[in-house]
Amino acid sequence: TVLCWVCVCVCTCMLAVQGMKVYTSSDVEAVNGTDVRLKCTFQSSASINLNSITVSWSFRPLGPGREESVFYYHMKAYPPLEGRFRKRAVWAGDIMSRDASIIVREVKFTYNGTFSCQIKNPPDVHGNAGEIRFRVVHTASFSELLLLALAIGGAIGLVVIFLVVFVSCRRCVKNRARQRHAEVDQESPRKERKDPTAW
């Protein structure tokens, strides 16, 4: 019986320290020269300890080349001091909100490749690393342009609808006011008329 309890405790502990889950967008496309937010969120089976939790971002180029560090966070942000992401990677996350996102500024074609987001929150140090397949293009894709056009068109449509409703309401108020004035003007002469037989 004691052995069974020991096995249960060991299995429970193993599950507890293997509960880190990292979530990222699988594919991200960005226009050359723009700033892009690389979103990375996580869930941990252990309570968040700001003194021990770490975030590591790395990059693996599409072509030949070695993997390099993009960003590191431990109690504060540590942007890279050298390499292609020097002065380009900026912390944009909030650990207590379980957000480990970064912003990459002025993306270049040399950024085509895979970004990885690894988070460790002792004792929860085992789990998957989130990966983002990143692609830099000359111009926005048709789908992005379509979404932008729909967003702009929708905003303009809402403004037009608001103006139509506003103008219609004002006209209704003015028409009602005119009708009331007309009714008052028609009743006034009737009240002022006198009986011709009266002296």
BAFI-174128 format. One line per field, with one value per atom (N, C-alpha, C, O, CB): y, x, z; atom name. Coordinates in steps of 0.2 Angstrom, whole numbers, plus 5000, padded with zeros to 4 digits. Glycine has a CB too. Layout:
# BAFI-174128
py Y	...
px X	...
pz Z	...
name CA	...
***
This chain:
# BAFI-174128
py 4994	5000	5006	5011	5000	5006	5012	5013	5019	5011	5007	5008	5011	5015	5001	5009	5012	5019	5023	5009	5022	5029	5032	5038	5030	5029	5033	5033	5038	5028	5028	5028	5034	5037	5021	5034	5039	5046	5051	5039	5047	5054	5056	5061	5054	5051	5052	5054	5058	5046	5050	5051	5058	5062	5046	5060	5066	5072	5077	5067	5071	5076	5077	5082	5075	5071	5071	5075	5079	5064	5074	5077	5085	5089	5074	5086	5093	5097	5103	5094	5094	5098	5097	5100	5096	5094	5093	5096	5094	5086	5102	5105	5111	5114	5106	5113	5119	5119	5114	5122	5123	5123	5130	5135	5121	5130	5137	5137	5132	5137	5143	5144	5150	5155	5145	5148	5154	5153	5147	5153	5158	5157	5153	5154	5164	5148	5144	5147	5146	5138	5152	5155	5163	5165	5153	5167	5174	5177	5175	5177	5181	5185	5192	5195	5183	5195	5203	5206	5203	5204	5212	5216	5219	5221	5222	5219	5221	5228	5233	5221	5229	5236	5238	5243	5241	5233	5235	5232	5227	5232	5234	5231	5225	5226	5236	5220	5214	5211	5211	5208	5210	5207	5200	5197	5210	5196	5189	5187	5187	5186	5184	5183	5176	5171	5183	5176	5169	5169	5174	5168	5165	5164	5157	5153	5166	5157	5150	5149	5153	5150	5142	5140	5135	5131	5136	5137	5133	5129	5132	5137	5123	5120	5122	5121	5112	5126	5129	5136	5139	5128	5139	5146	5150	5148	5148	5156	5160	5163	5166	5165	5161	5164	5169	5167	5159	5176	5181	5180	5183	5188	5177	5177	5171	5171	5176	5167	5161	5159	5156	5155	5162	5161	5164	5170	5163	5160	5163	5162	5157	5159	5167	5166	5167	5172	5172	5162	5162	5162	5158	5156	5167	5167	5166	5169	5174	5162	5160	5160	5160	5153	5160	5160	5156	5155	5168	5152	5147	5149	5149	5140	5152	5154	5149	5143	5157	5151	5147	5143	5137	5151	5147	5144	5142	5141	5149	5141	5138	5144	5150	5137	5142	5146	5143	5139	5153	5146	5143	5147	5152	5144	5143	5146	5151	5150	5140	5157	5162	5165	5164	5168	5168	5170	5177	5181	5172	5178	5184	5188	5194	5182	5185	5189	5184	5178	5192	5187	5183	5187	5193	5181	5184	5188	5184	5178	5189	5187	5184	5190	5193	5180	5191	5197	5203	5208	5197	5204	5210	5208	5202	5215	5212	5210	5211	5216	5215	5206	5206	5206	5200	5200	5211	5211	5209	5210	5218	5207	5204	5210	5216	5201	5209	5214	5214	5218	5214	5208	5208	5203	5201	5204	5203	5198	5202	5209	5193	5199	5202	5206	5210	5197	5203	5206	5211	5213	5201	5214	5219	5225	5228	5220	5228	5234	5233	5238	5240	5227	5225	5222	5222	5221	5218	5214	5218	5220	5207	5219	5223	5219	5215	5229	5219	5215	5218	5224	5215	5214	5216	5212	5212	5217	5208	5204	5206	5211	5197	5202	5203	5196	5192	5207	5195	5188	5186	5180	5188	5191	5189	5188	5184	5195	5190	5189	5183	5181	5195	5180	5174	5175	5172	5168	5181	5183	5185	5188	5190	5181	5182	5184	5182	5175	5189	5191	5196	5199	5194	5197	5202	5205	5203	5199	5211	5215	5215	5217	5222	5213	5214	5219	5220	5207	5224	5230	5230	5227	5236	5233	5234	5227	5227	5239	5223	5216	5216	5220	5211	5212	5211	5204	5199	5212	5203	5197	5191	5185	5197	5194	5189	5186	5181	5192	5188	5186	5180	5177	5191	5178	5172	5166	5164	5171	5162	5157	5155	5156	5158	5152	5150	5153	5152	5142	5156	5159	5154	5151	5166	5153	5148	5152	5156	5142	5150	5154	5148	5144	5157	5148	5143	5146	5151	5140	5143	5146	5141	5135	5149	5143	5138	5142	5147	5136	5138	5141	5136	5132	5143	5135	5130	5129	5134	5131	5123	5117	5114	5109	5111	5119	5117	5119	5125	5121	5115	5116	5112	5113	5115	5107	5103	5105	5107	5096	5105	5106	5108	5108	5112	5109	5111	5118	5123	5110	5120	5126	5129	5125	5127	5135	5137	5139	5143	5143	5137	5139	5143	5142	5133	5148	5153	5152	5154	5160	5150	5150	5157	5160	5145	5161	5168	5169	5167	5172	5174	5175	5183	5186	5171	5185	5193	5193	5190	5196	5198	5199	5206	5210	5196	5207	5214	5218	5224	5214	5215	5219	5214	5208	5221	5217	5213	5208	5210	5217	5202	5197	5199	5204	5190	5196	5198	5197	5202	5194	5192	5191	5197	5199	5184	5199	5205	5211	5215	5206	5212	5218	5218	5223	5219	5212	5211	5213	5216	5204	5210	5211	5219	5222	5207	5222	5229	5233	5238	5232	5231	5235	5234	5238	5232	5228	5226	5230	5233	5219	5231	5235	5242	5245	5234	5245	5252	5253	5258	5254	5248	5249	5248	5252	5244	5244	5243	5249	5251	5237	5252	5258	5264	5268	5260	5265	5270	5269	5273	5270	5263	5261	5263	5265	5253	5261	5263	5270	5273	5260	5274	5281	5284	5288	5285	5281	5283	5282	5286	5280	5276	5274	5278	5280	5266	5280	5284	5291	5294	5285	5294	5300	5300	5305	5303	5295	5294	5294	5297	5288	5290	5290	5296	5299	5284	5300	5306	5311	5315	5309	5312	5317	5315	5320	5317	5309	5307	5309	5311	5299	5307	5309	5317	5319	5307	5321	5328	5330	5335	5331	5327	5329	5327	5331	5326	5321	5319	5324	5326	5312	5326	5331	5338	5341	5332	5340	5346	5346	5351	5349	5340	5340	5339	5342	5333	5336	5336	5343	5345	5331	5347	5353	5358	5362	5356	5357	5361	5359	5364	5360	5353	5351	5353	5355	5343	5353	5356	5364	5366	5355	5367	5374	5376	5380	5378	5372	5372	5371	5375	5368	5366	5365	5370	5372	5358	5373	5379	5385	5388	5380	5386	5392	5391	5396	5393	5385	5383	5384	5386	5377	5382	5383	5390	5392	5378	5394	5401	5405	5408	5404	5405	5409	5407	5411	5409	5401	5398	5401	5402	5390	5401	5403	5411	5413	5402	5415	5422	5424	5430	5425	5419	5421	5422	5419	5416	5427	5429	5427	5427	5437	5426	5425	5431	5436	5422	5431	5437	5440	5445	5436	5435	5438	5441	5444	5432	5440	5443	5450	5452	5439	5454	5461	5463	5469	5465
px 5004	5000	5004	5003	4995	5009	5014	5017	5018	5019	5019	5023	5018	5020	5025	5011	5006	5006	5006	5000	5006	5005	5011	5011	5004	5017	5023	5023	5025	5029	5020	5020	5015	5016	5018	5009	5004	5007	5006	4998	5011	5014	5019	5020	5017	5023	5028	5025	5027	5033	5020	5017	5013	5014	5011	5010	5007	5012	5011	5004	5018	5023	5026	5027	5029	5027	5029	5024	5026	5030	5018	5013	5013	5012	5006	5014	5014	5019	5018	5014	5025	5031	5031	5036	5037	5026	5026	5020	5018	5027	5018	5011	5012	5007	5007	5018	5019	5017	5019	5027	5012	5010	5011	5009	5002	5014	5015	5011	5011	5023	5008	5004	5006	5008	4996	5007	5009	5005	5002	5017	5005	5003	5007	5013	5001	5005	5009	5012	5018	5005	5009	5012	5010	5005	5009	5015	5015	5018	5023	5018	5014	5017	5017	5012	5012	5023	5023	5027	5030	5028	5025	5028	5034	5035	5023	5039	5046	5046	5043	5050	5050	5050	5045	5046	5050	5040	5035	5037	5041	5028	5034	5034	5029	5023	5034	5031	5027	5027	5032	5029	5021	5021	5020	5016	5014	5025	5025	5022	5025	5032	5016	5012	5014	5014	5005	5015	5017	5013	5015	5024	5009	5005	5007	5009	4998	5005	5007	5002	4999	5014	5002	4999	5003	5007	4992	5004	5008	5004	5000	5014	5006	5003	5005	5002	5005	5011	5014	5012	5011	5021	5012	5010	5016	5022	5009	5015	5020	5025	5022	5017	5031	5036	5040	5044	5041	5039	5043	5050	5054	5040	5053	5060	5063	5069	5061	5059	5062	5060	5064	5061	5054	5052	5056	5059	5045	5057	5062	5058	5054	5069	5060	5057	5063	5067	5052	5063	5069	5066	5062	5073	5067	5065	5072	5077	5062	5071	5077	5074	5068	5080	5079	5077	5082	5088	5078	5078	5082	5080	5075	5080	5085	5084	5082	5083	5091	5078	5075	5081	5080	5071	5086	5092	5097	5096	5095	5103	5109	5110	5110	5115	5112	5114	5112	5108	5110	5116	5115	5109	5107	5121	5106	5101	5104	5109	5097	5100	5103	5097	5091	5105	5100	5095	5092	5095	5099	5086	5082	5081	5081	5075	5079	5077	5077	5076	5070	5078	5078	5075	5076	5086	5071	5068	5068	5067	5060	5071	5071	5071	5076	5078	5065	5064	5064	5061	5069	5068	5067	5070	5072	5072	5069	5070	5078	5081	5066	5080	5087	5087	5088	5091	5087	5087	5094	5099	5085	5095	5101	5106	5104	5101	5112	5117	5121	5125	5122	5120	5123	5119	5114	5130	5121	5117	5111	5111	5113	5108	5103	5097	5094	5100	5096	5090	5092	5088	5087	5098	5101	5097	5096	5108	5094	5089	5083	5080	5093	5081	5075	5070	5064	5077	5072	5068	5066	5070	5070	5059	5057	5052	5048	5054	5052	5048	5041	5040	5050	5036	5029	5024	5018	5026	5027	5023	5021	5023	5026	5018	5016	5015	5011	5009	5021	5021	5015	5013	5027	5013	5007	5001	4996	5006	5000	4995	4996	4992	4993	5002	5004	5005	5003	4999	5008	5010	5017	5020	5006	5020	5028	5029	5034	5031	5025	5026	5031	5033	5019	5034	5039	5037	5032	5046	5040	5039	5046	5051	5036	5045	5051	5050	5046	5052	5055	5054	5058	5063	5057	5054	5057	5060	5066	5063	5055	5057	5061	5059	5051	5065	5069	5068	5065	5077	5070	5069	5074	5073	5071	5079	5084	5080	5083	5090	5074	5070	5066	5062	5066	5066	5062	5065	5071	5063	5061	5063	5058	5052	5070	5060	5056	5058	5064	5056	5054	5055	5052	5047	5051	5056	5054	5053	5057	5058	5048	5047	5047	5042	5040	5052	5052	5051	5055	5059	5047	5046	5047	5045	5039	5050	5052	5050	5052	5059	5045	5043	5044	5039	5035	5050	5052	5046	5044	5058	5044	5047	5044	5045	5046	5040	5037	5042	5041	5030	5046	5052	5051	5055	5058	5046	5046	5039	5034	5045	5040	5034	5036	5042	5030	5031	5033	5035	5033	5027	5039	5041	5036	5035	5049	5034	5030	5034	5039	5025	5032	5035	5031	5025	5038	5034	5031	5035	5041	5030	5032	5035	5034	5028	5032	5039	5039	5041	5046	5043	5037	5038	5038	5033	5033	5043	5043	5041	5044	5050	5037	5035	5035	5036	5027	5035	5036	5030	5030	5037	5024	5017	5013	5014	5014	5008	5003	4999	4998	4998	4998	4994	4987	4984	4994	4984	4977	4972	4968	4975	4973	4968	4969	4964	4970	4975	4976	4973	4970	4984	4974	4971	4964	4961	4974	4961	4954	4951	4946	4952	4954	4952	4953	4948	4956	4958	4959	4953	4951	4966	4952	4947	4940	4936	4946	4939	4932	4932	4926	4932	4937	4937	4936	4932	4944	4939	4938	4931	4928	4943	4929	4922	4917	4912	4921	4918	4913	4913	4908	4915	4919	4919	4915	4911	4926	4917	4913	4906	4902	4916	4904	4897	4893	4888	4896	4896	4894	4893	4888	4898	4898	4897	4891	4888	4904	4891	4885	4878	4874	4886	4878	4871	4870	4864	4872	4875	4874	4872	4867	4880	4875	4873	4865	4862	4877	4864	4857	4852	4847	4856	4853	4849	4848	4843	4851	4854	4854	4850	4846	4861	4851	4847	4840	4836	4850	4838	4831	4828	4822	4830	4831	4828	4827	4822	4833	4832	4831	4825	4821	4837	4824	4819	4812	4807	4819	4812	4806	4804	4798	4806	4809	4808	4805	4801	4814	4808	4806	4799	4795	4811	4798	4791	4786	4780	4791	4787	4782	4781	4776	4785	4787	4786	4782	4778	4793	4783	4779	4772	4767	4782	4770	4763	4760	4754	4763	4764	4761	4759	4754	4766	4764	4763	4757	4753	4769	4756	4751	4744	4739	4751	4744	4738	4736	4730	4739	4741	4740	4737	4733	4747	4740	4738	4731	4727	4743	4729	4722	4717	4711	4721	4719	4714	4714	4708	4717	4719	4719	4713	4709	4725	4712	4707	4700	4695	4707	4699	4692	4691	4685	4692	4696	4694	4693	4689	4700	4696	4695	4688	4686	4701	4685	4679	4673	4673	4677	4669	4664	4657	4656	4664	4652	4645	4642	4642	4641	4640	4638	4631	4630	4637	4627	4621	4622	4618	4616	4629	4630	4631	4634	4636	4629	4630	4636	4638	4624
pz 5000	5000	5000	4996	5006	5004	5004	4998	4995	5010	4994	4988	4983	4979	4986	4983	4979	4979	4975	4980	4986	4987	4985	4982	4995	4985	4983	4975	4973	4985	4972	4965	4962	4958	4962	4966	4964	4965	4961	4969	4971	4972	4967	4964	4979	4965	4960	4953	4950	4959	4951	4945	4945	4940	4943	4950	4951	4950	4947	4958	4953	4953	4946	4943	4958	4942	4936	4931	4927	4933	4932	4928	4930	4925	4929	4936	4938	4935	4933	4945	4934	4931	4924	4921	4934	4921	4913	4910	4905	4911	4913	4911	4907	4906	4917	4905	4902	4895	4891	4902	4893	4886	4883	4886	4886	4877	4874	4867	4863	4872	4866	4860	4856	4858	4862	4849	4845	4838	4837	4843	4834	4827	4823	4823	4824	4819	4816	4810	4808	4813	4807	4801	4801	4803	4794	4800	4800	4794	4792	4807	4791	4785	4786	4789	4779	4784	4786	4780	4776	4792	4779	4773	4775	4781	4771	4770	4771	4774	4772	4765	4780	4783	4788	4791	4777	4789	4794	4801	4801	4792	4806	4813	4814	4812	4818	4817	4818	4825	4828	4813	4827	4834	4833	4830	4838	4837	4837	4843	4849	4836	4843	4849	4852	4848	4847	4858	4862	4869	4873	4862	4870	4876	4879	4875	4876	4885	4889	4894	4897	4891	4896	4902	4906	4903	4900	4912	4917	4922	4925	4919	4924	4929	4936	4941	4929	4936	4942	4943	4937	4943	4949	4949	4947	4947	4957	4944	4941	4946	4951	4936	4945	4950	4946	4942	4953	4947	4943	4944	4940	4945	4949	4951	4947	4946	4958	4944	4941	4934	4930	4945	4932	4925	4920	4921	4925	4915	4909	4902	4901	4909	4898	4891	4886	4887	4890	4882	4877	4870	4868	4878	4866	4859	4855	4856	4857	4850	4845	4838	4837	4847	4833	4826	4822	4823	4823	4818	4813	4806	4804	4815	4802	4796	4791	4792	4793	4786	4781	4777	4775	4776	4775	4771	4776	4782	4767	4774	4778	4783	4781	4774	4789	4794	4801	4801	4793	4806	4813	4816	4815	4817	4821	4825	4830	4833	4830	4831	4835	4840	4839	4831	4845	4850	4848	4845	4857	4849	4847	4853	4853	4844	4859	4865	4871	4870	4864	4876	4883	4888	4889	4885	4892	4898	4904	4904	4896	4909	4916	4921	4922	4917	4924	4928	4925	4927	4934	4919	4915	4908	4907	4918	4903	4896	4895	4897	4891	4891	4889	4881	4878	4892	4877	4870	4868	4872	4867	4862	4859	4858	4856	4853	4860	4859	4853	4851	4865	4849	4842	4838	4840	4843	4832	4827	4823	4824	4831	4819	4815	4819	4816	4810	4825	4829	4834	4838	4832	4833	4838	4836	4831	4837	4842	4841	4837	4835	4838	4836	4832	4836	4834	4826	4841	4845	4851	4855	4847	4853	4858	4862	4859	4856	4869	4873	4873	4873	4881	4872	4871	4875	4874	4864	4880	4884	4891	4893	4884	4895	4902	4905	4904	4902	4909	4912	4916	4915	4916	4920	4924	4920	4923	4929	4914	4910	4905	4901	4905	4907	4903	4896	4891	4904	4894	4888	4887	4891	4886	4882	4881	4874	4871	4883	4872	4865	4864	4869	4862	4858	4856	4850	4846	4856	4849	4843	4839	4842	4844	4833	4828	4824	4820	4824	4824	4820	4814	4813	4824	4809	4802	4799	4798	4802	4799	4796	4790	4785	4796	4789	4782	4779	4783	4784	4773	4770	4773	4773	4763	4777	4780	4786	4789	4782	4788	4794	4792	4796	4797	4785	4783	4787	4786	4776	4790	4794	4799	4799	4797	4805	4810	4817	4819	4811	4820	4827	4832	4831	4828	4837	4843	4849	4851	4843	4853	4860	4865	4865	4860	4869	4874	4881	4883	4874	4885	4892	4897	4897	4892	4903	4908	4915	4916	4909	4919	4925	4930	4932	4924	4933	4938	4943	4946	4941	4945	4942	4936	4933	4947	4933	4926	4921	4918	4925	4919	4914	4908	4903	4917	4908	4902	4898	4901	4904	4892	4887	4880	4879	4891	4876	4869	4869	4873	4865	4863	4862	4856	4851	4860	4856	4851	4845	4846	4854	4839	4833	4828	4828	4830	4825	4820	4814	4814	4823	4809	4802	4799	4798	4797	4799	4797	4790	4787	4802	4786	4779	4778	4780	4775	4775	4773	4766	4762	4775	4764	4757	4755	4759	4756	4749	4746	4748	4750	4739	4746	4748	4751	4752	4741	4754	4758	4753	4747	4761	4756	4751	4750	4753	4755	4745	4743	4749	4750	4737	4753	4759	4764	4766	4762	4765	4770	4767	4771	4771	4760	4757	4757	4759	4750	4756	4757	4764	4764	4754	4769	4775	4777	4780	4780	4775	4776	4773	4776	4774	4766	4763	4766	4766	4755	4768	4772	4778	4780	4773	4782	4788	4787	4790	4792	4782	4780	4778	4780	4775	4773	4771	4776	4776	4765	4781	4786	4791	4793	4790	4792	4796	4792	4796	4797	4786	4782	4782	4783	4775	4781	4781	4788	4788	4780	4793	4800	4801	4803	4805	4798	4799	4795	4797	4796	4788	4784	4787	4787	4777	4790	4793	4799	4800	4796	4803	4809	4806	4809	4813	4801	4799	4796	4797	4793	4792	4790	4795	4795	4785	4800	4806	4810	4812	4811	4811	4814	4810	4813	4815	4804	4800	4799	4800	4792	4799	4799	4805	4805	4798	4811	4818	4818	4821	4823	4816	4816	4812	4814	4814	4806	4802	4805	4804	4795	4808	4811	4817	4818	4814	4821	4826	4823	4826	4830	4818	4815	4812	4813	4809	4809	4806	4812	4811	4802	4817	4823	4826	4827	4828	4826	4829	4824	4827	4830	4818	4813	4813	4813	4806	4814	4815	4821	4821	4815	4826	4833	4832	4834	4838	4829	4828	4823	4824	4825	4818	4813	4817	4816	4808	4821	4825	4830	4831	4829	4833	4838	4834	4836	4841	4828	4824	4821	4821	4818	4820	4818	4824	4822	4815	4830	4835	4838	4841	4841	4837	4840	4837	4840	4839	4830	4827	4829	4830	4819	4830	4833	4840	4841	4833	4844	4851	4851	4855	4855	4846	4846	4842	4843	4842	4839	4835	4841	4846	4831	4839	4844	4841	4835	4846	4845	4843	4840	4844	4849	4834	4831	4834	4833	4823	4837	4840	4847	4850	4841	4850	4856	4856	4851	4859	4861	4861	4865	4866	4863
name N	CA	C	O	CB	N	CA	C	O	CB	N	CA	C	O	CB	N	CA	C	O	CB	N	CA	C	O	CB	N	CA	C	O	CB	N	CA	C	O	CB	N	CA	C	O	CB	N	CA	C	O	CB	N	CA	C	O	CB	N	CA	C	O	CB	N	CA	C	O	CB	N	CA	C	O	CB	N	CA	C	O	CB	N	CA	C	O	CB	N	CA	C	O	CB	N	CA	C	O	CB	N	CA	C	O	CB	N	CA	C	O	CB	N	CA	C	O	CB	N	CA	C	O	CB	N	CA	C	O	CB	N	CA	C	O	CB	N	CA	C	O	CB	N	CA	C	O	CB	N	CA	C	O	CB	N	CA	C	O	CB	N	CA	C	O	CB	N	CA	C	O	CB	N	CA	C	O	CB	N	CA	C	O	CB	N	CA	C	O	CB	N	CA	C	O	CB	N	CA	C	O	CB	N	CA	C	O	CB	N	CA	C	O	CB	N	CA	C	O	CB	N	CA	C	O	CB	N	CA	C	O	CB	N	CA	C	O	CB	N	CA	C	O	CB	N	CA	C	O	CB	N	CA	C	O	CB	N	CA	C	O	CB	N	CA	C	O	CB	N	CA	C	O	CB	N	CA	C	O	CB	N	CA	C	O	CB	N	CA	C	O	CB	N	CA	C	O	CB	N	CA	C	O	CB	N	CA	C	O	CB	N	CA	C	O	CB	N	CA	C	O	CB	N	CA	C	O	CB	N	CA	C	O	CB	N	CA	C	O	CB	N	CA	C	O	CB	N	CA	C	O	CB	N	CA	C	O	CB	N	CA	C	O	CB	N	CA	C	O	CB	N	CA	C	O	CB	N	CA	C	O	CB	N	CA	C	O	CB	N	CA	C	O	CB	N	CA	C	O	CB	N	CA	C	O	CB	N	CA	C	O	CB	N	CA	C	O	CB	N	CA	C	O	CB	N	CA	C	O	CB	N	CA	C	O	CB	N	CA	C	O	CB	N	CA	C	O	CB	N	CA	C	O	CB	N	CA	C	O	CB	N	CA	C	O	CB	N	CA	C	O	CB	N	CA	C	O	CB	N	CA	C	O	CB	N	CA	C	O	CB	N	CA	C	O	CB	N	CA	C	O	CB	N	CA	C	O	CB	N	CA	C	O	CB	N	CA	C	O	CB	N	CA	C	O	CB	N	CA	C	O	CB	N	CA	C	O	CB	N	CA	C	O	CB	N	CA	C	O	CB	N	CA	C	O	CB	N	CA	C	O	CB	N	CA	C	O	CB	N	CA	C	O	CB	N	CA	C	O	CB	N	CA	C	O	CB	N	CA	C	O	CB	N	CA	C	O	CB	N	CA	C	O	CB	N	CA	C	O	CB	N	CA	C	O	CB	N	CA	C	O	CB	N	CA	C	O	CB	N	CA	C	O	CB	N	CA	C	O	CB	N	CA	C	O	CB	N	CA	C	O	CB	N	CA	C	O	CB	N	CA	C	O	CB	N	CA	C	O	CB	N	CA	C	O	CB	N	CA	C	O	CB	N	CA	C	O	CB	N	CA	C	O	CB	N	CA	C	O	CB	N	CA	C	O	CB	N	CA	C	O	CB	N	CA	C	O	CB	N	CA	C	O	CB	N	CA	C	O	CB	N	CA	C	O	CB	N	CA	C	O	CB	N	CA	C	O	CB	N	CA	C	O	CB	N	CA	C	O	CB	N	CA	C	O	CB	N	CA	C	O	CB	N	CA	C	O	CB	N	CA	C	O	CB	N	CA	C	O	CB	N	CA	C	O	CB	N	CA	C	O	CB	N	CA	C	O	CB	N	CA	C	O	CB	N	CA	C	O	CB	N	CA	C	O	CB	N	CA	C	O	CB	N	CA	C	O	CB	N	CA	C	O	CB	N	CA	C	O	CB	N	CA	C	O	CB	N	CA	C	O	CB	N	CA	C	O	CB	N	CA	C	O	CB	N	CA	C	O	CB	N	CA	C	O	CB	N	CA	C	O	CB	N	CA	C	O	CB	N	CA	C	O	CB	N	CA	C	O	CB	N	CA	C	O	CB	N	CA	C	O	CB	N	CA	C	O	CB	N	CA	C	O	CB	N	CA	C	O	CB	N	CA	C	O	CB	N	CA	C	O	CB	N	CA	C	O	CB	N	CA	C	O	CB	N	CA	C	O	CB	N	CA	C	O	CB	N	CA	C	O	CB	N	CA	C	O	CB	N	CA	C	O	CB	N	CA	C	O	CB	N	CA	C	O	CB	N	CA	C	O	CB	N	CA	C	O	CB	N	CA	C	O	CB	N	CA	C	O	CB	N	CA	C	O	CB	N	CA	C	O	CB	N	CA	C	O	CB	N	CA	C	O	CB	N	CA	C	O	CB	N	CA	C	O	CB	N	CA	C	O	CB	N	CA	C	O	CB	N	CA	C	O	CB	N	CA	C	O	CB	N	CA	C	O	CB	N	CA	C	O	CB	N	CA	C	O	CB	N	CA	C	O	CB	N	CA	C	O	CB	N	CA	C	O	CB	N	CA	C	O	CB	N	CA	C	O	CB	N	CA	C	O	CB	N	CA	C	O	CB	N	CA	C	O	CB	N	CA	C	O	CB	N	CA	C	O	CB	N	CA	C	O	CB	N	CA	C	O	CB	N	CA	C	O	CB	N	CA	C	O	CB
***
